Amino acid sequence: NLVLVQHLLLLNQYNQYFSFDSQNGLCVSARDTNGNQSKFSTTLSNTQLAFNEGDEAIAYISGNKMHIKEAEVESPLTVTGKYSGETMLQAPIINLGNFSLVVENNGSLSIVSNL
């Protein structure tokens, strides 16, 4: 009986942080000492890894892309192209609305319209 009680206490502790269902997958969130669930959580489903605030996914990874509502970069942002060893196969491109910043083969920077 002691082992069963220990397992139930451990399960109760896990349930404070983890939940799982077949539709939403695994949800990880914290609770305060009063049992109130944090407004922040992370969910892992068959289609995405999401970072949530309340009921909204404020950032998620799906289909080889990360989607985020708003980002603040606190240090230099580096965008690299595709390389094979020292050879650049594809130059870095930054898309901004209807325009792209493109690093040309000669090292210059172009602003290109995507219309």
Backbone atoms as SQL, in Angstrom:
CREATE TABLE atoms (id INTEGER PRIMARY KEY, chain TEXT, resi INTEGER, resn TEXT, atom TEXT, x REAL, y REAL, z REAL);
INSERT INTO atoms VALUES
  (1, 'A', 1, 'ASN', 'N', 0.813, -1.211, 0.000),
  (2, 'A', 1, 'ASN', 'CA', 0.000, 0.000, 0.000),
  (3, 'A', 1, 'ASN', 'C', 0.848, 1.263, 0.000),
  (4, 'A', 2, 'LEU', 'N', 1.990, 1.203, 0.682),
  (5, 'A', 2, 'LEU', 'CA', 2.867, 2.369, 0.734),
  (6, 'A', 2, 'LEU', 'C', 3.361, 2.739, -0.666),
  (7, 'A', 3, 'VAL', 'N', 3.706, 1.752, -1.467),
  (8, 'A', 3, 'VAL', 'CA', 4.162, 2.007, -2.839),
  (9, 'A', 3, 'VAL', 'C', 3.046, 2.631, -3.662),
  (10, 'A', 4, 'LEU', 'N', 1.832, 2.146, -3.513),
  (11, 'A', 4, 'LEU', 'CA', 0.686, 2.693, -4.232),
  (12, 'A', 4, 'LEU', 'C', 0.454, 4.146, -3.833),
  (13, 'A', 5, 'VAL', 'N', 0.538, 4.459, -2.563),
  (14, 'A', 5, 'VAL', 'CA', 0.347, 5.825, -2.084),
  (15, 'A', 5, 'VAL', 'C', 1.446, 6.723, -2.656),
  (16, 'A', 6, 'GLN', 'N', 2.686, 6.238, -2.672),
  (17, 'A', 6, 'GLN', 'CA', 3.779, 7.026, -3.234),
  (18, 'A', 6, 'GLN', 'C', 3.552, 7.300, -4.720),
  (19, 'A', 7, 'HIS', 'N', 3.075, 6.292, -5.459),
  (20, 'A', 7, 'HIS', 'CA', 2.785, 6.474, -6.883),
  (21, 'A', 7, 'HIS', 'C', 1.649, 7.466, -7.089),
  (22, 'A', 8, 'LEU', 'N', 0.631, 7.410, -6.263),
  (23, 'A', 8, 'LEU', 'CA', -0.482, 8.355, -6.385),
  (24, 'A', 8, 'LEU', 'C', -0.034, 9.775, -6.075),
  (25, 'A', 9, 'LEU', 'N', 0.830, 9.936, -5.075),
  (26, 'A', 9, 'LEU', 'CA', 1.355, 11.262, -4.770),
  (27, 'A', 9, 'LEU', 'C', 2.208, 11.800, -5.921),
  (28, 'A', 10, 'LEU', 'N', 3.008, 10.925, -6.504),
  (29, 'A', 10, 'LEU', 'CA', 3.835, 11.313, -7.644),
  (30, 'A', 10, 'LEU', 'C', 2.964, 11.668, -8.847),
  (31, 'A', 11, 'LEU', 'N', 1.934, 10.871, -9.108),
  (32, 'A', 11, 'LEU', 'CA', 1.004, 11.154, -10.206),
  (33, 'A', 11, 'LEU', 'C', 0.300, 12.485, -9.984),
  (34, 'A', 12, 'ASN', 'N', -0.107, 12.759, -8.764),
  (35, 'A', 12, 'ASN', 'CA', -0.743, 14.032, -8.441),
  (36, 'A', 12, 'ASN', 'C', 0.213, 15.195, -8.703),
  (37, 'A', 13, 'GLN', 'N', 1.488, 15.003, -8.358),
  (38, 'A', 13, 'GLN', 'CA', 2.485, 16.035, -8.609),
  (39, 'A', 13, 'GLN', 'C', 2.659, 16.256, -10.109),
  (40, 'A', 14, 'TYR', 'N', 2.740, 15.181, -10.904),
  (41, 'A', 14, 'TYR', 'CA', 2.854, 15.314, -12.362),
  (42, 'A', 14, 'TYR', 'C', 1.639, 16.014, -12.948),
  (43, 'A', 15, 'ASN', 'N', 0.461, 15.719, -12.446),
  (44, 'A', 15, 'ASN', 'CA', -0.764, 16.313, -12.977),
  (45, 'A', 15, 'ASN', 'C', -0.828, 17.817, -12.744),
  (46, 'A', 16, 'GLN', 'N', 0.012, 18.331, -11.845),
  (47, 'A', 16, 'GLN', 'CA', 0.067, 19.776, -11.643),
  (48, 'A', 16, 'GLN', 'C', 0.755, 20.476, -12.829),
  (49, 'A', 17, 'TYR', 'N', 1.549, 19.728, -13.582),
  (50, 'A', 17, 'TYR', 'CA', 2.328, 20.320, -14.664),
  (51, 'A', 17, 'TYR', 'C', 1.991, 19.771, -16.042),
  (52, 'A', 18, 'PHE', 'N', 1.535, 18.536, -16.134),
  (53, 'A', 18, 'PHE', 'CA', 1.320, 17.866, -17.412),
  (54, 'A', 18, 'PHE', 'C', -0.126, 17.436, -17.573),
  (55, 'A', 19, 'SER', 'N', -0.646, 17.579, -18.793),
  (56, 'A', 19, 'SER', 'CA', -1.948, 16.998, -19.118),
  (57, 'A', 19, 'SER', 'C', -1.834, 16.440, -20.539),
  (58, 'A', 20, 'PHE', 'N', -2.682, 15.487, -20.846),
  (59, 'A', 20, 'PHE', 'CA', -2.631, 14.855, -22.159),
  (60, 'A', 20, 'PHE', 'C', -4.030, 14.461, -22.572),
  (61, 'A', 21, 'ASP', 'N', -4.364, 14.753, -23.833),
  (62, 'A', 21, 'ASP', 'CA', -5.581, 14.201, -24.423),
  (63, 'A', 21, 'ASP', 'C', -5.327, 13.991, -25.906),
  (64, 'A', 22, 'SER', 'N', -6.132, 13.148, -26.526),
  (65, 'A', 22, 'SER', 'CA', -5.882, 12.740, -27.912),
  (66, 'A', 22, 'SER', 'C', -6.057, 13.874, -28.912),
  (67, 'A', 23, 'GLN', 'N', -6.800, 14.915, -28.582),
  (68, 'A', 23, 'GLN', 'CA', -7.023, 16.016, -29.514),
  (69, 'A', 23, 'GLN', 'C', -5.926, 17.076, -29.424),
  (70, 'A', 24, 'ASN', 'N', -5.534, 17.466, -28.215),
  (71, 'A', 24, 'ASN', 'CA', -4.563, 18.543, -28.036),
  (72, 'A', 24, 'ASN', 'C', -3.141, 18.053, -27.805),
  (73, 'A', 25, 'GLY', 'N', -2.949, 16.784, -27.520),
  (74, 'A', 25, 'GLY', 'CA', -1.618, 16.249, -27.262),
  (75, 'A', 25, 'GLY', 'C', -1.174, 16.532, -25.841),
  (76, 'A', 26, 'LEU', 'N', 0.118, 16.718, -25.660),
  (77, 'A', 26, 'LEU', 'CA', 0.714, 16.949, -24.353),
  (78, 'A', 26, 'LEU', 'C', 0.766, 18.439, -24.067),
  (79, 'A', 27, 'CYS', 'N', 0.295, 18.840, -22.901),
  (80, 'A', 27, 'CYS', 'CA', 0.342, 20.234, -22.466),
  (81, 'A', 27, 'CYS', 'C', 1.183, 20.304, -21.201),
  (82, 'A', 28, 'VAL', 'N', 2.142, 21.229, -21.182),
  (83, 'A', 28, 'VAL', 'CA', 2.985, 21.445, -20.014),
  (84, 'A', 28, 'VAL', 'C', 2.748, 22.871, -19.539),
  (85, 'A', 29, 'SER', 'N', 2.356, 22.999, -18.271),
  (86, 'A', 29, 'SER', 'CA', 2.164, 24.321, -17.676),
  (87, 'A', 29, 'SER', 'C', 2.412, 24.203, -16.183),
  (88, 'A', 30, 'ALA', 'N', 2.571, 25.324, -15.537),
  (89, 'A', 30, 'ALA', 'CA', 2.840, 25.341, -14.102),
  (90, 'A', 30, 'ALA', 'C', 1.598, 25.798, -13.345),
  (91, 'A', 31, 'ARG', 'N', 1.580, 25.475, -12.075),
  (92, 'A', 31, 'ARG', 'CA', 0.536, 25.954, -11.171),
  (93, 'A', 31, 'ARG', 'C', 1.214, 26.612, -9.980),
  (94, 'A', 32, 'ASP', 'N', 0.567, 27.651, -9.443),
  (95, 'A', 32, 'ASP', 'CA', 1.127, 28.285, -8.257),
  (96, 'A', 32, 'ASP', 'C', 0.736, 27.493, -7.012),
  (97, 'A', 33, 'THR', 'N', 1.124, 27.972, -5.860),
  (98, 'A', 33, 'THR', 'CA', 0.867, 27.236, -4.615),
  (99, 'A', 33, 'THR', 'C', -0.624, 27.112, -4.303),
  (100, 'A', 34, 'ASN', 'N', -1.455, 27.959, -4.903),
  (101, 'A', 34, 'ASN', 'CA', -2.908, 27.877, -4.704),
  (102, 'A', 34, 'ASN', 'C', -3.587, 26.969, -5.722),
  (103, 'A', 35, 'GLY', 'N', -2.797, 26.402, -6.652),
  (104, 'A', 35, 'GLY', 'CA', -3.362, 25.511, -7.667),
  (105, 'A', 35, 'GLY', 'C', -3.825, 26.210, -8.918),
  (106, 'A', 36, 'ASN', 'N', -3.609, 27.530, -9.013),
  (107, 'A', 36, 'ASN', 'CA', -4.002, 28.274, -10.208),
  (108, 'A', 36, 'ASN', 'C', -3.016, 28.005, -11.329),
  (109, 'A', 37, 'GLN', 'N', -3.546, 27.661, -12.504),
  (110, 'A', 37, 'GLN', 'CA', -2.700, 27.346, -13.648),
  (111, 'A', 37, 'GLN', 'C', -2.117, 28.616, -14.250),
  (112, 'A', 38, 'SER', 'N', -0.849, 28.560, -14.638),
  (113, 'A', 38, 'SER', 'CA', -0.184, 29.678, -15.282),
  (114, 'A', 38, 'SER', 'C', -0.858, 29.994, -16.607),
  (115, 'A', 39, 'LYS', 'N', -0.793, 31.265, -17.037),
  (116, 'A', 39, 'LYS', 'CA', -1.350, 31.619, -18.346),
  (117, 'A', 39, 'LYS', 'C', -0.429, 31.171, -19.476),
  (118, 'A', 40, 'PHE', 'N', 0.787, 30.721, -19.138),
  (119, 'A', 40, 'PHE', 'CA', 1.733, 30.249, -20.145),
  (120, 'A', 40, 'PHE', 'C', 1.785, 28.733, -20.147),
  (121, 'A', 41, 'SER', 'N', 1.848, 28.147, -21.351),
  (122, 'A', 41, 'SER', 'CA', 1.951, 26.693, -21.475),
  (123, 'A', 41, 'SER', 'C', 2.631, 26.357, -22.791),
  (124, 'A', 42, 'THR', 'N', 3.014, 25.107, -22.898),
  (125, 'A', 42, 'THR', 'CA', 3.586, 24.570, -24.124),
  (126, 'A', 42, 'THR', 'C', 2.798, 23.330, -24.491),
  (127, 'A', 43, 'THR', 'N', 2.422, 23.196, -25.763),
  (128, 'A', 43, 'THR', 'CA', 1.703, 22.000, -26.194),
  (129, 'A', 43, 'THR', 'C', 2.471, 21.325, -27.326),
  (130, 'A', 44, 'LEU', 'N', 2.439, 20.015, -27.309),
  (131, 'A', 44, 'LEU', 'CA', 3.059, 19.210, -28.349),
  (132, 'A', 44, 'LEU', 'C', 1.993, 18.281, -28.898),
  (133, 'A', 45, 'SER', 'N', 1.645, 18.472, -30.174),
  (134, 'A', 45, 'SER', 'CA', 0.635, 17.635, -30.818),
  (135, 'A', 45, 'SER', 'C', 1.255, 16.931, -32.020),
  (136, 'A', 46, 'ASN', 'N', 0.438, 16.251, -32.798),
  (137, 'A', 46, 'ASN', 'CA', 0.921, 15.596, -34.008),
  (138, 'A', 46, 'ASN', 'C', 1.325, 16.581, -35.092),
  (139, 'A', 47, 'THR', 'N', 0.906, 17.844, -34.973),
  (140, 'A', 47, 'THR', 'CA', 1.160, 18.816, -36.046),
  (141, 'A', 47, 'THR', 'C', 2.067, 19.965, -35.654),
  (142, 'A', 48, 'GLN', 'N', 2.242, 20.223, -34.353),
  (143, 'A', 48, 'GLN', 'CA', 3.035, 21.390, -33.985),
  (144, 'A', 48, 'GLN', 'C', 3.516, 21.350, -32.542),
  (145, 'A', 49, 'LEU', 'N', 4.534, 22.164, -32.281),
  (146, 'A', 49, 'LEU', 'CA', 4.994, 22.485, -30.940),
  (147, 'A', 49, 'LEU', 'C', 4.632, 23.941, -30.740),
  (148, 'A', 50, 'ALA', 'N', 3.778, 24.226, -29.754),
  (149, 'A', 50, 'ALA', 'CA', 3.269, 25.589, -29.592),
  (150, 'A', 50, 'ALA', 'C', 3.622, 26.152, -28.224),
  (151, 'A', 51, 'PHE', 'N', 3.871, 27.464, -28.206),
  (152, 'A', 51, 'PHE', 'CA', 4.097, 28.220, -26.983),
  (153, 'A', 51, 'PHE', 'C', 2.872, 29.113, -26.821),
  (154, 'A', 52, 'ASN', 'N', 2.144, 28.924, -25.741),
  (155, 'A', 52, 'ASN', 'CA', 0.836, 29.550, -25.585),
  (156, 'A', 52, 'ASN', 'C', 0.827, 30.575, -24.464),
  (157, 'A', 53, 'GLU', 'N', 0.007, 31.612, -24.674),
  (158, 'A', 53, 'GLU', 'CA', -0.345, 32.549, -23.617),
  (159, 'A', 53, 'GLU', 'C', -1.869, 32.559, -23.579),
  (160, 'A', 54, 'GLY', 'N', -2.419, 32.043, -22.507),
  (161, 'A', 54, 'GLY', 'CA', -3.864, 31.839, -22.446),
  (162, 'A', 54, 'GLY', 'C', -4.261, 30.780, -23.456),
  (163, 'A', 55, 'ASP', 'N', -5.295, 31.047, -24.235),
  (164, 'A', 55, 'ASP', 'CA', -5.766, 30.096, -25.246),
  (165, 'A', 55, 'ASP', 'C', -5.122, 30.317, -26.617),
  (166, 'A', 56, 'GLU', 'N', -4.187, 31.262, -26.720),
  (167, 'A', 56, 'GLU', 'CA', -3.605, 31.608, -28.018),
  (168, 'A', 56, 'GLU', 'C', -2.173, 31.094, -28.136),
  (169, 'A', 57, 'ALA', 'N', -1.875, 30.469, -29.273),
  (170, 'A', 57, 'ALA', 'CA', -0.504, 30.067, -29.584),
  (171, 'A', 57, 'ALA', 'C', 0.228, 31.310, -30.072),
  (172, 'A', 58, 'ILE', 'N', 1.130, 31.857, -29.251),
  (173, 'A', 58, 'ILE', 'CA', 1.845, 33.072, -29.630),
  (174, 'A', 58, 'ILE', 'C', 3.059, 32.756, -30.497),
  (175, 'A', 59, 'ALA', 'N', 3.505, 31.482, -30.473),
  (176, 'A', 59, 'ALA', 'CA', 4.567, 31.011, -31.355),
  (177, 'A', 59, 'ALA', 'C', 4.403, 29.510, -31.501),
  (178, 'A', 60, 'TYR', 'N', 4.675, 29.004, -32.703),
  (179, 'A', 60, 'TYR', 'CA', 4.618, 27.559, -32.884),
  (180, 'A', 60, 'TYR', 'C', 5.535, 27.131, -34.013),
  (181, 'A', 61, 'ILE', 'N', 5.957, 25.871, -33.937),
  (182, 'A', 61, 'ILE', 'CA', 6.794, 25.278, -34.971),
  (183, 'A', 61, 'ILE', 'C', 5.979, 24.196, -35.647),
  (184, 'A', 62, 'SER', 'N', 5.879, 24.274, -36.976),
  (185, 'A', 62, 'SER', 'CA', 5.116, 23.306, -37.753),
  (186, 'A', 62, 'SER', 'C', 5.594, 23.354, -39.192),
  (187, 'A', 63, 'GLY', 'N', 5.697, 22.214, -39.830),
  (188, 'A', 63, 'GLY', 'CA', 6.066, 22.173, -41.244),
  (189, 'A', 63, 'GLY', 'C', 7.401, 22.825, -41.548),
  (190, 'A', 64, 'ASN', 'N', 8.401, 22.597, -40.720),
  (191, 'A', 64, 'ASN', 'CA', 9.758, 23.141, -40.910),
  (192, 'A', 64, 'ASN', 'C', 9.822, 24.659, -40.834),
  (193, 'A', 65, 'LYS', 'N', 8.824, 25.309, -40.209),
  (194, 'A', 65, 'LYS', 'CA', 8.832, 26.757, -40.046),
  (195, 'A', 65, 'LYS', 'C', 8.437, 27.107, -38.624),
  (196, 'A', 66, 'MET', 'N', 8.997, 28.219, -38.131),
  (197, 'A', 66, 'MET', 'CA', 8.562, 28.754, -36.851),
  (198, 'A', 66, 'MET', 'C', 7.725, 29.988, -37.124),
  (199, 'A', 67, 'HIS', 'N', 6.546, 30.034, -36.542),
  (200, 'A', 67, 'HIS', 'CA', 5.617, 31.146, -36.692),
  (201, 'A', 67, 'HIS', 'C', 5.549, 31.855, -35.343),
  (202, 'A', 68, 'ILE', 'N', 5.620, 33.183, -35.372),
  (203, 'A', 68, 'ILE', 'CA', 5.579, 33.940, -34.122),
  (204, 'A', 68, 'ILE', 'C', 4.802, 35.237, -34.354),
  (205, 'A', 69, 'LYS', 'N', 3.976, 35.617, -33.384),
  (206, 'A', 69, 'LYS', 'CA', 3.136, 36.812, -33.527),
  (207, 'A', 69, 'LYS', 'C', 3.962, 38.082, -33.549),
  (208, 'A', 70, 'GLU', 'N', 4.930, 38.189, -32.645),
  (209, 'A', 70, 'GLU', 'CA', 5.764, 39.379, -32.550),
  (210, 'A', 70, 'GLU', 'C', 7.095, 38.957, -31.953),
  (211, 'A', 71, 'ALA', 'N', 8.188, 39.482, -32.475),
  (212, 'A', 71, 'ALA', 'CA', 9.506, 39.105, -31.976),
  (213, 'A', 71, 'ALA', 'C', 10.321, 40.341, -31.652),
  (214, 'A', 72, 'GLU', 'N', 11.086, 40.256, -30.600),
  (215, 'A', 72, 'GLU', 'CA', 12.042, 41.291, -30.245),
  (216, 'A', 72, 'GLU', 'C', 13.393, 40.611, -30.122),
  (217, 'A', 73, 'VAL', 'N', 14.309, 40.991, -30.999),
  (218, 'A', 73, 'VAL', 'CA', 15.641, 40.386, -31.017),
  (219, 'A', 73, 'VAL', 'C', 16.543, 41.254, -30.157),
  (220, 'A', 74, 'GLU', 'N', 17.164, 40.658, -29.143),
  (221, 'A', 74, 'GLU', 'CA', 17.952, 41.418, -28.182),
  (222, 'A', 74, 'GLU', 'C', 19.443, 41.443, -28.493),
  (223, 'A', 75, 'SER', 'N', 19.853, 40.772, -29.530),
  (224, 'A', 75, 'SER', 'CA', 21.251, 40.813, -29.962),
  (225, 'A', 75, 'SER', 'C', 21.256, 40.748, -31.480),
  (226, 'A', 76, 'PRO', 'N', 22.414, 40.854, -32.112),
  (227, 'A', 76, 'PRO', 'CA', 22.424, 40.850, -33.587),
  (228, 'A', 76, 'PRO', 'C', 21.692, 39.638, -34.170),
  (229, 'A', 77, 'LEU', 'N', 20.921, 39.893, -35.210),
  (230, 'A', 77, 'LEU', 'CA', 20.215, 38.842, -35.933),
  (231, 'A', 77, 'LEU', 'C', 21.061, 38.454, -37.136),
  (232, 'A', 78, 'THR', 'N', 21.357, 37.184, -37.263),
  (233, 'A', 78, 'THR', 'CA', 22.170, 36.696, -38.366),
  (234, 'A', 78, 'THR', 'C', 21.319, 35.805, -39.250),
  (235, 'A', 79, 'VAL', 'N', 21.297, 36.109, -40.536),
  (236, 'A', 79, 'VAL', 'CA', 20.592, 35.294, -41.512),
  (237, 'A', 79, 'VAL', 'C', 21.648, 34.743, -42.452),
  (238, 'A', 80, 'THR', 'N', 21.741, 33.430, -42.548),
  (239, 'A', 80, 'THR', 'CA', 22.758, 32.833, -43.413),
  (240, 'A', 80, 'THR', 'C', 22.099, 32.158, -44.600),
  (241, 'A', 81, 'GLY', 'N', 22.849, 32.016, -45.655),
  (242, 'A', 81, 'GLY', 'CA', 22.383, 31.289, -46.833),
  (243, 'A', 81, 'GLY', 'C', 22.663, 29.809, -46.671),
  (244, 'A', 82, 'LYS', 'N', 22.500, 29.082, -47.741),
  (245, 'A', 82, 'LYS', 'CA', 22.804, 27.648, -47.740),
  (246, 'A', 82, 'LYS', 'C', 24.217, 27.454, -48.266),
  (247, 'A', 83, 'TYR', 'N', 24.993, 26.680, -47.521),
  (248, 'A', 83, 'TYR', 'CA', 26.398, 26.459, -47.878),
  (249, 'A', 83, 'TYR', 'C', 26.679, 24.984, -48.085),
  (250, 'A', 84, 'SER', 'N', 27.671, 24.713, -48.898),
  (251, 'A', 84, 'SER', 'CA', 28.272, 23.391, -49.020),
  (252, 'A', 84, 'SER', 'C', 29.756, 23.622, -48.804),
  (253, 'A', 85, 'GLY', 'N', 30.229, 23.354, -47.585),
  (254, 'A', 85, 'GLY', 'CA', 31.602, 23.709, -47.240),
  (255, 'A', 85, 'GLY', 'C', 31.743, 25.211, -47.242),
  (256, 'A', 86, 'GLU', 'N', 32.669, 25.728, -48.026),
  (257, 'A', 86, 'GLU', 'CA', 32.887, 27.175, -48.121),
  (258, 'A', 86, 'GLU', 'C', 32.070, 27.813, -49.245),
  (259, 'A', 87, 'THR', 'N', 31.406, 27.007, -50.086),
  (260, 'A', 87, 'THR', 'CA', 30.677, 27.505, -51.249),
  (261, 'A', 87, 'THR', 'C', 29.225, 27.832, -50.875),
  (262, 'A', 88, 'MET', 'N', 28.818, 29.086, -51.144),
  (263, 'A', 88, 'MET', 'CA', 27.437, 29.485, -50.884),
  (264, 'A', 88, 'MET', 'C', 26.554, 28.992, -52.017),
  (265, 'A', 89, 'LEU', 'N', 25.552, 28.179, -51.702),
  (266, 'A', 89, 'LEU', 'CA', 24.629, 27.661, -52.708),
  (267, 'A', 89, 'LEU', 'C', 23.447, 28.597, -52.912),
  (268, 'A', 90, 'GLN', 'N', 23.025, 29.255, -51.822),
  (269, 'A', 90, 'GLN', 'CA', 21.915, 30.204, -51.914),
  (270, 'A', 90, 'GLN', 'C', 22.210, 31.353, -50.972),
  (271, 'A', 91, 'ALA', 'N', 22.151, 32.579, -51.487),
  (272, 'A', 91, 'ALA', 'CA', 22.432, 33.763, -50.690),
  (273, 'A', 91, 'ALA', 'C', 21.296, 34.011, -49.695),
  (274, 'A', 92, 'PRO', 'N', 21.600, 34.695, -48.586),
  (275, 'A', 92, 'PRO', 'CA', 20.547, 35.034, -47.622),
  (276, 'A', 92, 'PRO', 'C', 19.502, 35.962, -48.233),
  (277, 'A', 93, 'ILE', 'N', 18.248, 35.739, -47.893),
  (278, 'A', 93, 'ILE', 'CA', 17.141, 36.588, -48.341),
  (279, 'A', 93, 'ILE', 'C', 16.264, 36.873, -47.129),
  (280, 'A', 94, 'ILE', 'N', 15.896, 38.146, -46.949),
  (281, 'A', 94, 'ILE', 'CA', 14.969, 38.533, -45.890),
  (282, 'A', 94, 'ILE', 'C', 13.742, 39.120, -46.569),
  (283, 'A', 95, 'ASN', 'N', 12.576, 38.495, -46.360),
  (284, 'A', 95, 'ASN', 'CA', 11.335, 38.983, -46.949),
  (285, 'A', 95, 'ASN', 'C', 10.654, 39.943, -45.982),
  (286, 'A', 96, 'LEU', 'N', 10.286, 41.123, -46.497),
  (287, 'A', 96, 'LEU', 'CA', 9.587, 42.141, -45.715),
  (288, 'A', 96, 'LEU', 'C', 8.373, 42.592, -46.518),
  (289, 'A', 97, 'GLY', 'N', 7.221, 42.021, -46.227),
  (290, 'A', 97, 'GLY', 'CA', 6.014, 42.379, -46.970),
  (291, 'A', 97, 'GLY', 'C', 6.177, 42.074, -48.445),
  (292, 'A', 98, 'ASN', 'N', 6.016, 43.101, -49.302),
  (293, 'A', 98, 'ASN', 'CA', 6.135, 42.925, -50.749),
  (294, 'A', 98, 'ASN', 'C', 7.565, 43.087, -51.264),
  (295, 'A', 99, 'PHE', 'N', 8.539, 43.169, -50.347),
  (296, 'A', 99, 'PHE', 'CA', 9.921, 43.391, -50.749),
  (297, 'A', 99, 'PHE', 'C', 10.832, 42.334, -50.123),
  (298, 'A', 100, 'SER', 'N', 12.006, 42.160, -50.734),
  (299, 'A', 100, 'SER', 'CA', 13.022, 41.249, -50.199),
  (300, 'A', 100, 'SER', 'C', 14.362, 41.960, -50.189),
  (301, 'A', 101, 'LEU', 'N', 15.126, 41.729, -49.142),
  (302, 'A', 101, 'LEU', 'CA', 16.522, 42.143, -49.099),
  (303, 'A', 101, 'LEU', 'C', 17.320, 40.933, -49.542),
  (304, 'A', 102, 'VAL', 'N', 18.082, 41.098, -50.619),
  (305, 'A', 102, 'VAL', 'CA', 18.794, 39.972, -51.222),
  (306, 'A', 102, 'VAL', 'C', 20.285, 40.285, -51.252),
  (307, 'A', 103, 'VAL', 'N', 21.094, 39.367, -50.717),
  (308, 'A', 103, 'VAL', 'CA', 22.546, 39.489, -50.831),
  (309, 'A', 103, 'VAL', 'C', 22.936, 38.901, -52.182),
  (310, 'A', 104, 'GLU', 'N', 23.521, 39.736, -53.020),
  (311, 'A', 104, 'GLU', 'CA', 23.909, 39.315, -54.363),
  (312, 'A', 104, 'GLU', 'C', 25.222, 38.522, -54.317),
  (313, 'A', 105, 'ASN', 'N', 25.512, 37.799, -55.399),
  (314, 'A', 105, 'ASN', 'CA', 26.733, 36.992, -55.479),
  (315, 'A', 105, 'ASN', 'C', 28.003, 37.814, -55.292),
  (316, 'A', 106, 'ASN', 'N', 27.961, 39.109, -55.686),
  (317, 'A', 106, 'ASN', 'CA', 29.146, 39.956, -55.550),
  (318, 'A', 106, 'ASN', 'C', 29.240, 40.605, -54.166),
  (319, 'A', 107, 'GLY', 'N', 28.294, 40.255, -53.258),
  (320, 'A', 107, 'GLY', 'CA', 28.324, 40.777, -51.896),
  (321, 'A', 107, 'GLY', 'C', 27.489, 42.016, -51.684),
  (322, 'A', 108, 'SER', 'N', 26.934, 42.611, -52.746),
  (323, 'A', 108, 'SER', 'CA', 26.097, 43.796, -52.586),
  (324, 'A', 108, 'SER', 'C', 24.709, 43.400, -52.095),
  (325, 'A', 109, 'LEU', 'N', 23.963, 44.387, -51.611),
  (326, 'A', 109, 'LEU', 'CA', 22.611, 44.164, -51.086),
  (327, 'A', 109, 'LEU', 'C', 21.601, 44.830, -52.009),
  (328, 'A', 110, 'SER', 'N', 20.574, 44.104, -52.408),
  (329, 'A', 110, 'SER', 'CA', 19.516, 44.622, -53.276),
  (330, 'A', 110, 'SER', 'C', 18.183, 44.584, -52.551),
  (331, 'A', 111, 'ILE', 'N', 17.329, 45.550, -52.843),
  (332, 'A', 111, 'ILE', 'CA', 15.928, 45.530, -52.405),
  (333, 'A', 111, 'ILE', 'C', 15.117, 45.188, -53.641),
  (334, 'A', 112, 'VAL', 'N', 14.375, 44.086, -53.584),
  (335, 'A', 112, 'VAL', 'CA', 13.662, 43.578, -54.743),
  (336, 'A', 112, 'VAL', 'C', 12.175, 43.579, -54.439),
  (337, 'A', 113, 'SER', 'N', 11.364, 44.044, -55.378),
  (338, 'A', 113, 'SER', 'CA', 9.908, 44.005, -55.235),
  (339, 'A', 113, 'SER', 'C', 9.420, 42.599, -55.559),
  (340, 'A', 114, 'ASN', 'N', 8.497, 42.092, -54.754),
  (341, 'A', 114, 'ASN', 'CA', 7.919, 40.765, -54.964),
  (342, 'A', 114, 'ASN', 'C', 6.572, 40.826, -55.649),
  (343, 'A', 115, 'LEU', 'N', 6.219, 41.964, -56.198),
  (344, 'A', 115, 'LEU', 'CA', 4.906, 42.106, -56.855),
  (345, 'A', 115, 'LEU', 'C', 4.929, 41.576, -58.249);
